[in-house]
Amino acid sequence: MGEGNHKWGMVIDLDLCTACQACVAACHAENNVPNVGEEEVIRGRSIHWIRIERFWQGEGRDIRAEFQPVLCQQCGHAPCEPVCPMYATYHTSNGGLNVQVYNRCVGIRYCGINCPYKVRQFNWWDPYFPEPLNEQLNPDVTVRRRGIMEKCSFCIQRIRRAREEARAAGVPLDVTAFPPACVQTCPTDALVFGDLNDPESEVVRLSRSPRAYVLLEELGTRPSVFYLKRGMSDVSLD
């Protein structure tokens, strides 16, 4: 496929997710997401590009916890984009990602208000990385300053590096070579990343499963993240 013909997407199998939060830790390390401390978390000022939502099902002794990882849904019709007066958030023509230009953002936060998934984060303070975390910052990712918005990017730095290396080597882009940090780290393979424009890809096959759904489908945001319902038997798609 040509360089401009990709549409990146993800499928999350809720039957496989154990809420171990390895994806959250990996995202922090890969994308230089700071830890804000207990006091700021209590104030509702935590910063996570991916979070694990917890729900309770059943009653009495039959009650059980269920979990759902939530990250930027990379919407095809993203409500956050048209409300930004600085054009700090826009849609890429190559890959269909909703990305953030940090040096344009002035922290108006309209995008966060308009996001129905509440996955955009605001930096209330300048980032702080206590030793030895300050020695392991990823040089491929900007350390964001105070007063701007940030969010999941599907680890776009990995996508760009793989594209540049493939172009330099004169070979086709290997879609399996650059999984986002959360996908790479998940111990149960609950997260699958791929090209939604490739009909032969695993992510397309899973997104067509009878178990598949998207969050808040009725809003028409056309998310690129699909979830597989918990507790349903797989049905052959062949």
Residue frames as a rotation matrix with the C-alpha (Angstrom) as fourth column:
MET 1
0.572 0.820 0.000 0.00
0.820 -0.572 0.000 0.00
0.000 0.000 -1.000 0.00
GLY 2
0.077 -0.531 0.844 1.14
0.414 -0.753 -0.511 3.56
0.907 0.389 0.162 -0.64
GLU 3
-0.804 -0.518 -0.294 2.42
0.475 -0.259 -0.841 5.78
0.359 -0.815 0.454 2.14
GLY 4
-0.856 0.463 0.231 -0.77
-0.512 -0.824 -0.244 7.80
0.077 -0.326 0.942 2.27
ASN 5
-0.196 0.821 -0.536 -3.21
-0.481 0.396 0.782 4.89
0.855 0.411 0.317 2.25
HIS 6
-0.669 -0.112 -0.735 -3.03
0.476 0.695 -0.539 3.82
0.571 -0.710 -0.412 5.90
LYS 7
0.148 0.668 0.730 -5.59
-0.551 -0.557 0.621 4.32
0.821 -0.494 0.286 8.65
TRP 8
-0.771 -0.582 -0.259 -4.31
-0.111 0.523 -0.845 3.28
0.628 -0.623 -0.468 12.03
GLY 9
0.279 0.910 0.308 -6.68
-0.673 -0.043 0.738 1.62
0.685 -0.413 0.600 14.45
MET 10
-0.827 -0.517 0.220 -6.80
-0.498 0.495 -0.712 -0.56
0.259 -0.698 -0.667 17.54
VAL 11
0.274 0.860 -0.430 -8.94
-0.288 0.500 0.817 -3.39
0.918 -0.101 0.385 18.90
ILE 12
-0.645 -0.420 0.638 -9.15
-0.712 0.030 -0.701 -4.07
0.275 -0.907 -0.319 22.65
ASP 13
-0.132 0.549 -0.826 -10.43
0.028 0.835 0.550 -7.46
0.991 0.049 -0.125 23.80
LEU 14
0.015 0.212 0.977 -12.11
-0.878 -0.465 0.114 -6.96
0.479 -0.859 0.179 27.17
ASP 15
0.944 0.274 -0.185 -12.09
-0.180 0.895 0.408 -10.71
0.277 -0.352 0.894 27.81
LEU 16
0.393 -0.883 -0.255 -8.28
0.672 0.465 -0.576 -10.59
0.628 0.055 0.776 27.85
CYS 17
-0.103 -0.437 0.894 -7.78
-0.254 -0.857 -0.448 -7.39
0.962 -0.273 -0.023 29.83
THR 18
0.115 0.051 -0.992 -6.85
0.811 0.572 0.124 -8.04
0.574 -0.818 0.025 33.48
ALA 19
0.867 0.219 0.448 -6.46
0.027 -0.918 0.396 -4.35
0.498 -0.331 -0.802 34.45
CYS 20
0.446 -0.784 -0.433 -2.79
0.893 0.359 0.270 -4.94
-0.056 -0.507 0.860 35.31
GLN 21
0.932 0.025 -0.362 -2.07
0.025 -1.000 -0.004 -1.37
-0.362 -0.006 -0.932 34.11
ALA 22
-0.024 -0.951 0.307 1.09
0.651 0.218 0.727 -2.39
-0.758 0.217 0.615 32.28
CYS 23
0.102 0.136 0.985 -0.22
0.943 -0.330 -0.052 -0.35
0.318 0.934 -0.162 29.35
VAL 24
0.952 0.287 0.107 -0.51
0.229 -0.899 0.375 2.74
0.204 -0.332 -0.921 31.57
ALA 25
0.560 -0.811 -0.166 3.06
0.097 -0.135 0.986 2.39
-0.823 -0.569 0.003 32.86
ALA 26
-0.152 -0.625 0.765 4.43
0.867 0.287 0.407 1.76
-0.475 0.726 0.498 29.36
CYS 27
0.476 0.421 0.772 2.63
0.757 -0.644 -0.115 4.83
0.448 0.639 -0.625 28.02
HIS 28
0.966 -0.159 -0.203 4.11
0.012 -0.760 0.650 7.01
-0.257 -0.631 -0.732 30.75
ALA 29
0.198 -0.974 0.112 7.63
0.261 0.162 0.952 5.78
-0.945 -0.159 0.286 29.98
GLU 30
-0.166 -0.249 0.954 7.36
0.956 0.195 0.218 5.99
-0.240 0.949 0.206 26.18
ASN 31
0.206 0.420 0.884 5.66
0.731 -0.667 0.147 9.37
0.651 0.615 -0.445 25.98
ASN 32
-0.777 -0.628 0.053 7.30
0.419 -0.578 -0.701 11.24
0.471 -0.522 0.711 28.88
VAL 33
0.260 0.914 0.311 4.03
0.054 -0.335 0.941 11.53
0.964 -0.228 -0.136 30.79
PRO 34
-0.654 -0.622 0.430 4.86
-0.354 -0.251 -0.901 12.92
0.668 -0.742 -0.056 34.25
ASN 35
-0.126 0.564 -0.816 3.54
0.835 0.505 0.220 11.65
0.536 -0.654 -0.534 37.56
VAL 36
-0.045 0.186 0.982 1.83
-0.047 -0.982 0.184 14.54
0.998 -0.038 0.053 39.33
GLY 37
-0.923 -0.372 0.102 1.71
-0.127 0.045 -0.991 13.13
0.364 -0.927 -0.089 42.85
GLU 38
-0.602 0.696 -0.392 -1.04
0.788 0.595 -0.156 12.05
0.125 -0.403 -0.907 45.22
GLU 39
-0.464 0.427 -0.776 -2.23
0.327 -0.731 -0.598 15.55
-0.823 -0.532 0.200 46.12
GLU 40
-0.665 0.195 -0.721 -2.85
-0.660 -0.605 0.446 16.55
-0.349 0.772 0.531 42.51
VAL 41
-0.858 0.393 -0.331 -4.59
0.125 0.785 0.607 13.25
0.499 0.480 -0.722 41.80
ILE 42
-0.506 0.681 -0.529 -6.99
0.791 0.123 -0.599 13.95
-0.343 -0.722 -0.601 44.67
ARG 43
-0.367 0.324 -0.872 -7.71
-0.157 -0.945 -0.286 17.32
-0.917 0.032 0.397 43.06
GLY 44
0.606 0.636 0.477 -8.58
0.311 0.362 -0.879 15.59
-0.732 0.681 0.021 39.81
ARG 45
0.671 -0.431 -0.603 -5.42
-0.688 -0.666 -0.289 16.72
-0.277 0.609 -0.743 38.03
SER 46
0.108 -0.613 0.782 -3.90
0.059 0.790 0.611 13.37
-0.992 -0.020 0.121 37.18
ILE 47
0.191 -0.123 -0.974 -2.36
-0.943 -0.299 -0.148 12.90
-0.273 0.946 -0.173 33.72
HIS 48
-0.331 -0.254 0.909 -2.75
0.025 0.960 0.278 9.58
-0.943 0.114 -0.312 31.93
TRP 49
-0.589 0.097 -0.802 -2.89
-0.794 -0.256 0.552 9.09
-0.152 0.962 0.227 28.17
ILE 50
-0.245 0.574 -0.781 -4.62
-0.199 0.759 0.621 5.77
0.949 0.308 -0.072 28.80
ARG 51
-0.538 0.148 0.830 -6.73
-0.843 -0.081 -0.532 4.93
-0.011 -0.986 0.168 31.84
ILE 52
-0.834 0.295 -0.467 -8.44
0.224 0.953 0.203 1.78
0.505 0.065 -0.861 33.11
GLU 53
-0.298 0.830 0.472 -12.12
-0.840 -0.463 0.284 2.35
0.454 -0.312 0.835 33.81
ARG 54
-0.991 0.001 -0.136 -13.67
0.070 0.860 -0.506 0.05
0.116 -0.511 -0.852 36.45
PHE 55
-0.224 0.973 0.055 -17.30
-0.788 -0.215 0.577 -1.02
0.573 0.086 0.815 36.52
TRP 56
-0.831 0.050 0.554 -19.24
-0.389 0.661 -0.642 -3.23
-0.399 -0.748 -0.530 38.92
GLN 57
-0.361 0.695 -0.621 -21.63
-0.649 0.291 0.703 -5.85
0.670 0.657 0.346 37.59
GLY 58
-0.231 0.353 -0.907 -24.11
0.394 0.886 0.244 -8.02
0.889 -0.301 -0.344 39.50
GLU 59
0.283 0.398 0.872 -25.35
-0.683 -0.555 0.475 -7.88
0.673 -0.730 0.115 43.07
GLY 60
0.846 0.120 0.519 -24.46
-0.510 0.465 0.724 -9.38
-0.154 -0.877 0.455 46.44
ARG 61
0.253 -0.777 0.576 -22.06
-0.118 0.566 0.816 -12.31
-0.960 -0.274 0.051 46.25
ASP 62
0.404 -0.036 0.914 -22.31
0.821 0.454 -0.345 -12.30
-0.403 0.890 0.214 42.47
ILE 63
0.939 -0.060 -0.338 -20.87
-0.152 -0.955 -0.253 -8.81
-0.307 0.289 -0.907 42.12
ARG 64
0.289 -0.873 0.394 -17.73
0.859 0.418 0.296 -8.59
-0.423 0.253 0.870 40.00
ALA 65
0.206 -0.338 -0.918 -15.42
-0.194 -0.934 0.300 -5.90
-0.959 0.116 -0.258 38.67
GLU 66
0.519 -0.093 0.850 -15.03
0.819 0.336 -0.464 -5.34
-0.242 0.937 0.251 34.95
PHE 67
-0.018 -0.707 -0.707 -12.40
0.228 -0.691 0.686 -3.19
-0.973 -0.149 0.174 33.32
GLN 68
0.714 0.236 0.659 -12.07
0.691 -0.088 -0.717 -1.13
-0.112 0.968 -0.226 30.15
PRO 69
-0.404 -0.867 -0.291 -8.93
0.694 -0.498 0.520 0.65
-0.596 0.008 0.803 28.91
VAL 70
0.754 0.636 0.163 -9.84
0.614 -0.594 -0.520 4.09
-0.234 0.492 -0.839 27.53
LEU 71
-0.413 -0.872 -0.261 -7.52
0.558 -0.469 0.684 6.18
-0.719 0.137 0.681 25.39
CYS 72
-0.358 0.269 -0.894 -7.92
-0.626 -0.780 0.016 8.69
-0.693 0.565 0.447 22.58
GLN 73
0.236 0.586 0.775 -10.35
0.200 0.751 -0.629 7.07
-0.951 0.303 0.060 20.16
GLN 74
-0.785 -0.610 -0.106 -8.69
0.059 -0.244 0.968 8.75
-0.616 0.754 0.227 17.12
CYS 75
0.113 0.989 0.099 -12.10
0.316 0.058 -0.947 9.79
-0.942 0.138 -0.306 15.83
GLY 76
-0.442 -0.149 0.884 -12.76
0.894 0.001 0.447 10.18
-0.068 0.989 0.132 12.13
HIS 77
0.148 0.509 0.848 -15.09
0.305 -0.839 0.450 13.06
0.941 0.192 -0.279 12.99
ALA 78
-0.412 -0.460 -0.787 -13.30
0.854 0.106 -0.509 14.37
0.318 -0.881 0.349 16.06
PRO 79
0.669 0.740 0.066 -15.33
0.657 -0.630 0.414 16.87
0.348 -0.234 -0.908 18.14
CYS 80
0.424 -0.572 -0.702 -12.10
0.590 -0.414 0.694 18.29
-0.687 -0.708 0.162 19.58
GLU 81
-0.399 -0.735 0.548 -10.74
0.884 -0.150 0.443 19.53
-0.244 0.661 0.710 16.25
PRO 82
-0.064 0.365 0.929 -13.17
0.723 -0.625 0.295 22.25
0.688 0.690 -0.224 15.06
VAL 83
0.864 0.484 -0.138 -13.33
0.434 -0.575 0.694 24.03
0.257 -0.660 -0.707 18.44
CYS 84
0.184 -0.873 -0.452 -9.60
0.815 -0.122 0.567 24.78
-0.550 -0.473 0.689 18.69
PRO 85
0.944 0.238 -0.228 -9.03
0.100 -0.866 -0.490 28.43
-0.314 0.440 -0.841 17.69
MET 86
0.271 -0.932 -0.239 -5.27
-0.695 -0.361 0.622 27.89
-0.666 -0.003 -0.746 17.40
TYR 87
0.727 0.054 -0.684 -5.47
-0.578 0.586 -0.568 24.88
0.371 0.808 0.457 15.04
ALA 88
-0.199 -0.834 0.515 -3.37
-0.977 0.213 -0.033 23.01
-0.082 -0.509 -0.857 17.58
THR 89
-0.397 0.128 0.909 -5.27
-0.108 0.977 -0.185 19.78
-0.911 -0.172 -0.374 16.95
TYR 90
0.068 0.357 -0.931 -5.87
-0.967 -0.207 -0.150 18.43
-0.246 0.911 0.331 13.47
HIS 91
0.734 0.261 0.627 -6.26
-0.120 0.959 -0.259 15.25
-0.668 0.115 0.735 11.44
THR 92
-0.373 -0.918 -0.133 -3.26
-0.410 0.034 0.911 13.76
-0.832 0.394 -0.389 9.64
SER 93
0.372 0.458 -0.807 -3.68
-0.920 0.065 -0.387 12.93
-0.125 0.887 0.445 5.96
ASN 94
-0.128 -0.513 -0.849 -1.39
-0.494 0.775 -0.395 9.93
0.860 0.368 -0.352 6.38
GLY 95
-0.856 -0.199 -0.477 -2.79
0.217 0.700 -0.681 7.48
0.469 -0.686 -0.556 8.92
GLY 96
0.026 0.980 0.199 -5.96
0.130 -0.201 0.971 9.32
0.991 0.001 -0.133 9.92
LEU 97
-0.261 -0.195 -0.945 -4.68
0.932 0.204 -0.300 10.27
0.251 -0.959 0.129 13.39
ASN 98
0.787 0.455 0.416 -5.92
0.254 -0.854 0.454 13.12
0.562 -0.252 -0.788 15.55
VAL 99
-0.030 -0.935 -0.354 -2.69
0.919 0.114 -0.378 14.81
0.394 -0.337 0.855 16.63
GLN 100
0.873 0.248 -0.421 -1.69
0.446 -0.756 0.479 17.73
-0.199 -0.606 -0.770 18.84
VAL 101
0.145 -0.817 0.558 0.80
0.535 -0.410 -0.739 20.51
0.832 0.406 0.378 17.94
TYR 102
0.237 -0.011 -0.971 2.14
0.971 -0.010 0.238 21.48
-0.013 -1.000 0.008 21.33
ASN 103
-0.690 -0.602 -0.402 3.76
0.617 -0.779 0.108 24.79
-0.378 -0.173 0.909 20.39
ARG 104
-0.653 0.573 0.496 0.43
0.095 -0.588 0.803 26.05
0.752 0.571 0.329 19.00
CYS 105
0.165 0.804 -0.572 -1.61
0.716 0.302 0.630 25.17
0.679 -0.513 -0.525 22.07
VAL 106
-0.567 -0.294 0.769 -2.33
-0.229 -0.841 -0.490 27.98
0.791 -0.455 0.410 24.53
GLY 107
-0.930 0.082 -0.358 -4.39
0.345 0.534 -0.772 25.91
0.128 -0.841 -0.525 26.97
ILE 108
-0.595 0.784 0.178 -7.88
-0.736 -0.621 0.270 27.19
0.322 0.029 0.946 26.22
ARG 109
-0.900 0.103 0.424 -9.14
-0.154 0.834 -0.530 23.63
-0.408 -0.542 -0.735 26.85
TYR 110
-0.018 0.911 -0.412 -12.08
-0.948 -0.146 -0.281 23.79
-0.317 0.385 0.867 24.45
CYS 111
-0.231 -0.133 -0.964 -10.89
-0.660 0.749 0.055 20.47
0.714 0.649 -0.261 23.00
GLY 112
-0.968 -0.174 -0.179 -11.05
0.013 0.679 -0.734 18.80
0.249 -0.713 -0.655 26.41
ILE 113
-0.549 0.835 0.045 -14.54
-0.476 -0.267 -0.838 20.13
-0.688 -0.481 0.544 27.02
ASN 114
0.164 0.657 -0.736 -15.74
-0.975 -0.006 -0.223 18.92
-0.151 0.754 0.640 23.62
CYS 115
-0.639 -0.439 -0.632 -14.20
-0.544 0.838 -0.032 15.44
0.543 0.323 -0.775 23.86
PRO 116
0.417 0.900 0.127 -16.99
-0.748 0.261 0.610 13.01
0.516 -0.349 0.782 24.84
TYR 117
0.584 -0.259 -0.769 -14.43
0.304 0.949 -0.088 10.41
0.752 -0.183 0.633 25.97
LYS 118
0.917 -0.212 0.337 -12.59
-0.395 -0.595 0.700 12.79
0.052 -0.775 -0.630 28.34
VAL 119
0.714 -0.693 0.100 -9.17
0.683 0.721 0.119 11.58
-0.155 -0.016 0.988 27.22
ARG 120
0.263 -0.631 0.730 -7.46
0.324 -0.654 -0.683 14.95
0.909 0.416 0.033 26.73
GLN 121
0.382 -0.252 -0.889 -5.23
0.924 0.074 0.376 16.03
-0.029 -0.965 0.261 29.60
PHE 122
0.760 -0.127 0.637 -4.23
0.001 -0.981 -0.196 19.52
0.650 0.150 -0.745 30.76
ASN 123
-0.113 -0.889 -0.443 -0.80
0.781 0.197 -0.593 20.27
0.615 -0.413 0.672 32.23
TRP 124
0.880 0.474 -0.012 -1.43
0.360 -0.651 0.669 22.25
0.309 -0.593 -0.743 35.39
TRP 125
0.710 -0.699 -0.091 2.26
-0.273 -0.391 0.879 22.37
-0.649 -0.599 -0.468 36.33
ASP 126
0.232 -0.743 -0.628 5.62
-0.937 0.002 -0.349 22.15
0.261 0.670 -0.695 34.63
PRO 127
0.797 0.139 -0.588 6.58
-0.118 0.990 0.074 18.46
0.592 0.010 0.806 34.37
TYR 128
0.155 -0.736 0.659 8.77
-0.988 -0.106 0.113 17.00
-0.013 -0.668 -0.744 37.08
PHE 129
0.714 -0.032 -0.700 10.62
-0.158 0.966 -0.205 13.71
0.683 0.256 0.684 36.82
PRO 130
0.678 -0.472 0.564 12.36
-0.672 -0.088 0.735 12.65
-0.297 -0.877 -0.377 40.05
GLU 131
-0.298 -0.869 -0.395 15.62
-0.919 0.373 -0.125 10.75
0.256 0.326 -0.910 39.84
PRO 132
-0.569 -0.820 0.064 16.27
0.091 0.015 0.996 8.36
-0.817 0.572 0.066 38.18
LEU 133
0.293 0.772 0.564 13.22
0.708 0.221 -0.671 8.93
-0.643 0.596 -0.482 35.93
ASN 134
0.705 -0.058 -0.707 14.83
-0.324 -0.913 -0.248 12.08
-0.631 0.404 -0.662 34.55
GLU 135
-0.370 -0.924 -0.098 17.51
-0.607 0.160 0.779 9.85
-0.704 0.347 -0.620 32.98
GLN 136
-0.694 0.130 0.708 15.09
0.419 0.873 0.251 7.74
-0.586 0.471 -0.660 30.96
LEU 137
0.163 0.754 -0.637 13.11
-0.264 -0.589 -0.764 10.36
-0.951 0.292 0.103 29.05
ASN 138
0.243 0.022 0.970 12.37
0.801 0.560 -0.213 9.43
-0.547 0.829 0.119 25.44
PRO 139
-0.571 -0.548 -0.611 14.30
0.154 -0.803 0.576 11.83
-0.807 0.234 0.543 23.14
ASP 140
-0.864 0.275 0.422 11.76
0.458 0.079 0.886 11.23
0.210 0.958 -0.194 20.36
VAL 141
0.165 0.986 -0.036 8.93
0.845 -0.122 0.520 12.81
0.509 -0.116 -0.853 22.36
THR 142
-0.317 -0.206 0.926 8.59
-0.066 -0.969 -0.239 16.45
0.946 -0.136 0.294 23.43
VAL 143
-0.578 0.164 -0.799 8.37
0.816 0.143 -0.561 17.11
0.022 -0.976 -0.217 27.16
ARG 144
0.075 0.734 0.675 5.26
0.635 -0.557 0.535 19.26
0.769 0.388 -0.508 27.35
ARG 145
-0.880 -0.395 0.264 5.27
0.113 -0.713 -0.692 22.54
0.462 -0.579 0.672 29.26
ARG 146
-0.631 0.658 -0.411 2.70
0.518 -0.038 -0.855 23.83
-0.578 -0.752 -0.317 31.74
GLY 147
-0.285 0.637 -0.716 -0.58
-0.291 -0.769 -0.569 25.15
-0.913 0.046 0.404 30.37
ILE 148
-0.453 0.156 -0.878 -1.15
-0.885 0.035 0.464 22.99
0.103 0.987 0.122 27.29
MET 149
0.577 0.735 0.358 -3.27
-0.709 0.668 -0.228 20.00
-0.406 -0.122 0.905 26.36
GLU 150
-0.597 -0.711 -0.371 -1.92
-0.802 0.546 0.245 16.55
0.029 0.444 -0.896 25.55
LYS 151
0.494 0.779 0.386 -3.27
-0.723 0.615 -0.315 13.10
-0.483 -0.123 0.867 24.75
CYS 152
0.111 -0.361 0.926 -2.59
0.220 0.917 0.332 9.68
-0.969 0.167 0.182 23.23
SER 153
0.135 -0.157 -0.978 -1.02
-0.855 -0.517 -0.035 9.78
-0.500 0.842 -0.204 19.76
PHE 154
0.990 0.123 0.070 -0.85
-0.088 0.920 -0.381 6.01
-0.111 0.371 0.922 19.04
CYS 155
0.290 -0.957 0.005 2.90
0.234 0.076 0.969 6.57
-0.928 -0.280 0.246 19.66
ILE 156
0.979 0.204 -0.006 3.18
0.054 -0.289 -0.956 8.53
-0.196 0.935 -0.294 16.41
GLN 157
0.342 -0.926 -0.156 6.94
-0.874 -0.375 0.309 8.85
-0.345 0.031 -0.938 16.92
ARG 158
-0.287 -0.404 0.869 7.27
-0.120 0.915 0.385 5.11
-0.950 0.006 -0.311 16.33
ILE 159
0.591 0.575 0.566 5.15
0.517 0.269 -0.813 5.29
-0.619 0.773 -0.138 13.19
ARG 160
0.914 -0.250 -0.321 7.23
-0.388 -0.773 -0.503 8.15
-0.122 0.584 -0.803 11.77
ARG 161
-0.013 -0.980 0.197 10.53
-0.791 0.131 0.598 6.43
-0.612 -0.148 -0.777 12.54
ALA 162
-0.127 0.024 0.992 9.39
0.270 0.963 0.011 3.19
-0.954 0.269 -0.129 10.88
ARG 163
0.845 0.489 0.216 8.18
0.353 -0.209 -0.912 5.11
-0.401 0.847 -0.349 7.83
GLU 164
0.679 -0.652 -0.336 11.49
-0.712 -0.697 -0.086 6.99
-0.179 0.298 -0.938 7.49
GLU 165
-0.240 -0.795 0.558 13.55
-0.548 0.585 0.598 3.81
-0.801 -0.162 -0.576 7.91
ALA 166
0.190 0.386 0.903 11.46
0.508 0.748 -0.427 1.98
-0.840 0.540 -0.054 5.31
ARG 167
0.977 0.177 -0.123 11.77
0.008 -0.602 -0.799 4.89
-0.215 0.779 -0.589 2.87
ALA 168
0.333 -0.931 -0.150 15.55
-0.872 -0.365 0.327 5.04
-0.359 0.022 -0.933 3.38
ALA 169
-0.435 -0.491 0.755 15.87
-0.263 0.871 0.415 1.29
-0.861 -0.018 -0.507 2.82
GLY 170
-0.563 0.272 -0.781 13.53
-0.825 -0.125 0.551 1.34
0.053 0.954 0.295 -0.18
VAL 171
-0.909 0.297 -0.292 11.27
0.296 0.954 0.049 -1.33
0.293 -0.042 -0.955 1.29
PRO 172
-0.022 0.974 0.226 7.51
0.097 -0.223 0.970 -1.38
0.995 0.043 -0.090 2.04
LEU 173
-0.360 -0.008 0.933 6.39
-0.828 -0.458 -0.324 -0.22
0.430 -0.889 0.158 5.45
ASP 174
-0.579 0.114 -0.808 6.12
0.295 0.952 -0.077 -3.14
0.760 -0.283 -0.585 7.86
VAL 175
0.126 0.761 0.637 2.98
-0.428 -0.537 0.727 -2.42
0.895 -0.364 0.258 9.87
THR 176
0.813 0.198 -0.548 3.93
0.310 0.649 0.695 -4.97
0.493 -0.735 0.466 12.55
ALA 177
-0.054 -0.989 -0.137 7.25
0.744 0.051 -0.666 -3.22
0.666 -0.138 0.733 13.29
PHE 178
-0.839 -0.300 0.455 5.94
0.022 -0.853 -0.521 -0.27
0.544 -0.427 0.722 15.35
PRO 179
0.090 0.900 -0.427 3.20
0.730 0.232 0.643 -1.22
0.678 -0.369 -0.635 17.84
PRO 180
0.320 0.076 0.944 2.32
-0.450 -0.865 0.222 1.52
0.834 -0.496 -0.242 20.34
ALA 181
-0.658 -0.697 0.285 3.91
-0.553 0.189 -0.812 1.06
0.512 -0.692 -0.510 23.74
CYS 182
-0.155 0.678 0.719 0.65
-0.901 0.201 -0.385 -0.10
-0.405 -0.707 0.579 25.31
VAL 183
0.785 0.445 -0.432 0.18
-0.605 0.700 -0.379 -2.80
0.133 0.559 0.818 22.67
GLN 184
0.085 -0.865 -0.495 3.79
-0.390 0.429 -0.815 -3.97
0.917 0.262 -0.301 22.90
THR 185
-0.707 -0.470 0.528 3.63
-0.608 0.024 -0.793 -4.24
0.360 -0.882 -0.303 26.69
CYS 186
0.221 0.906 0.360 0.25
-0.972 0.175 0.157 -5.90
0.079 -0.385 0.920 27.24
PRO 187
-0.664 -0.604 0.442 1.01
-0.667 0.745 0.017 -9.35
-0.340 -0.283 -0.897 28.75
THR 188
-0.250 0.654 0.714 -2.27
0.150 0.755 -0.639 -10.89
-0.957 -0.052 -0.287 27.56
ASP 189
-0.949 -0.152 0.277 -2.26
0.296 -0.127 0.947 -9.42
-0.109 0.980 0.165 24.03
ALA 190
-0.089 0.976 -0.199 -5.57
0.749 -0.066 -0.660 -7.72
-0.657 -0.208 -0.725 24.76
LEU 191
0.426 0.162 -0.890 -4.61
-0.260 -0.920 -0.292 -4.78
-0.867 0.356 -0.350 22.53
VAL 192
-0.008 -0.364 0.931 -4.13
0.842 0.500 0.202 -5.19
-0.539 0.786 0.303 18.78
PHE 193
0.151 -0.058 -0.987 -2.85
-0.246 -0.969 0.019 -2.40
-0.958 0.240 -0.160 16.51
GLY 194
-0.418 -0.336 0.844 -2.93
0.678 0.503 0.535 -2.25
-0.604 0.796 0.018 12.74
ASP 195
-0.940 0.019 -0.341 -4.09
-0.248 -0.726 0.641 -0.72
-0.236 0.687 0.687 9.50
LEU 196
-0.199 0.960 0.197 -7.86
0.024 0.206 -0.978 -0.45
-0.980 -0.190 -0.064 9.13
ASN 197
0.350 0.284 -0.893 -7.42
-0.829 -0.350 -0.436 0.06
-0.436 0.893 0.113 5.38
ASP 198
-0.652 -0.594 -0.472 -5.78
-0.726 0.668 0.162 -3.35
0.220 0.448 -0.866 4.99
PRO 199
0.358 0.931 -0.078 -8.57
-0.864 0.362 0.350 -5.95
0.354 -0.058 0.934 4.64
GLU 200
0.381 -0.289 -0.878 -6.11
0.082 0.957 -0.280 -8.75
0.921 0.035 0.388 5.48
SER 201
-0.545 -0.684 0.485 -4.95
-0.391 -0.304 -0.869 -7.25
0.742 -0.663 -0.102 8.76
GLU 202
-0.632 0.238 -0.737 -5.76
0.655 0.672 -0.345 -8.72
0.413 -0.701 -0.581 12.17
VAL 203
-0.866 0.292 -0.406 -7.21
0.096 -0.700 -0.708 -5.45
-0.491 -0.651 0.578 13.39
VAL 204
-0.557 0.696 -0.453 -9.75
-0.808 -0.331 0.487 -5.43
0.189 0.637 0.747 10.53
ARG 205
-0.463 0.365 -0.808 -10.71
0.057 0.922 0.384 -9.06
0.885 0.132 -0.447 11.16
LEU 206
-0.708 0.155 -0.689 -11.30
0.705 0.211 -0.677 -8.38
0.040 -0.965 -0.258 14.84
SER 207
-0.865 0.378 -0.330 -13.18
-0.270 -0.905 -0.330 -5.13
-0.423 -0.196 0.885 14.21
ARG 208
-0.429 0.726 -0.538 -15.71
-0.730 0.072 0.680 -7.11
0.532 0.684 0.499 12.14
SER 209
-0.904 0.064 -0.423 -16.36
0.261 0.866 -0.427 -9.58
0.339 -0.496 -0.799 14.96
PRO 210
0.101 0.995 0.027 -19.92
0.388 -0.065 0.919 -9.86
0.916 -0.082 -0.392 16.33
ARG 211
0.276 -0.077 -0.958 -18.37
0.961 -0.011 0.278 -8.89
-0.032 -0.997 0.071 19.65
ALA 212
-0.667 -0.729 0.152 -17.02
0.739 -0.674 0.011 -5.58
0.095 0.120 0.988 18.33
TYR 213
0.617 0.783 0.076 -18.41
0.773 -0.621 0.129 -2.17
0.149 -0.021 -0.989 19.24
VAL 214
-0.465 -0.715 0.522 -17.21
0.518 -0.698 -0.495 1.42
0.718 0.040 0.695 19.58
LEU 215
-0.556 0.213 -0.804 -17.74
0.748 -0.294 -0.595 3.81
-0.363 -0.932 0.004 22.46
LEU 216
-0.148 0.596 -0.789 -20.67
0.068 -0.790 -0.609 6.24
-0.987 -0.144 0.077 22.15
GLU 217
-0.703 -0.143 0.696 -21.41
0.643 0.290 0.709 5.16
-0.304 0.946 -0.112 18.60
GLU 218
0.277 0.946 0.168 -24.58
0.947 -0.240 -0.212 7.25
-0.161 0.219 -0.963 18.60
LEU 219
0.364 -0.191 -0.912 -22.51
0.149 -0.954 0.259 10.45
-0.919 -0.230 -0.319 18.58
GLY 220
0.944 0.058 0.326 -21.17
0.324 0.045 -0.945 9.75
-0.070 0.997 0.023 15.09
THR 221
0.601 -0.775 -0.195 -17.53
-0.599 -0.599 0.531 10.42
-0.528 -0.202 -0.825 15.96
ARG 222
0.891 -0.186 -0.415 -16.35
-0.218 0.627 -0.748 7.36
0.399 0.757 0.518 13.99
PRO 223
0.512 -0.723 0.464 -13.71
-0.683 -0.015 0.730 6.08
-0.520 -0.691 -0.502 16.46
SER 224
0.280 -0.540 -0.794 -10.72
-0.684 0.468 -0.559 4.06
0.674 0.699 -0.239 15.26
VAL 225
-0.832 -0.448 0.326 -10.65
-0.541 0.532 -0.651 2.08
0.118 -0.719 -0.685 18.53
PHE 226
0.129 0.859 -0.495 -12.90
-0.548 0.478 0.686 -0.98
0.826 0.183 0.533 18.73
TYR 227
-0.479 -0.191 0.857 -13.77
-0.854 0.328 -0.404 -3.05
-0.204 -0.925 -0.320 21.78
LEU 228
-0.455 0.327 -0.828 -14.65
-0.191 0.873 0.449 -6.74
0.870 0.363 -0.334 21.92
LYS 229
0.334 0.725 0.602 -17.44
-0.769 -0.160 0.619 -7.46
0.546 -0.670 0.504 24.40
ARG 230
-0.701 -0.555 0.448 -16.69
-0.711 0.499 -0.495 -9.54
0.051 -0.666 -0.745 27.45
GLY 231
-0.525 0.440 0.729 -18.21
-0.363 0.659 -0.659 -12.97
-0.770 -0.610 -0.186 28.02
MET 232
0.596 0.706 -0.383 -19.25
-0.660 0.159 -0.734 -13.79
-0.457 0.690 0.561 24.44
SER 233
0.253 -0.474 0.843 -18.14
0.371 0.853 0.368 -16.82
-0.894 0.220 0.392 22.47
ASP 234
-0.501 -0.499 -0.707 -16.09
-0.500 -0.501 0.707 -16.11
-0.707 0.708 0.001 19.39
VAL 235
0.617 0.700 0.360 -17.89
0.026 0.439 -0.898 -16.76
-0.787 0.563 0.253 16.13
SER 236
-0.272 -0.753 0.598 -15.96
0.679 0.290 0.674 -17.85
-0.681 0.590 0.433 13.05
LEU 237
0.264 0.302 -0.916 -15.67
-0.297 -0.878 -0.375 -15.04
-0.918 0.371 -0.142 10.53
ASP 238
-0.779 -0.622 0.083 -14.41
-0.140 0.302 0.943 -17.21
-0.611 0.723 -0.322 7.69
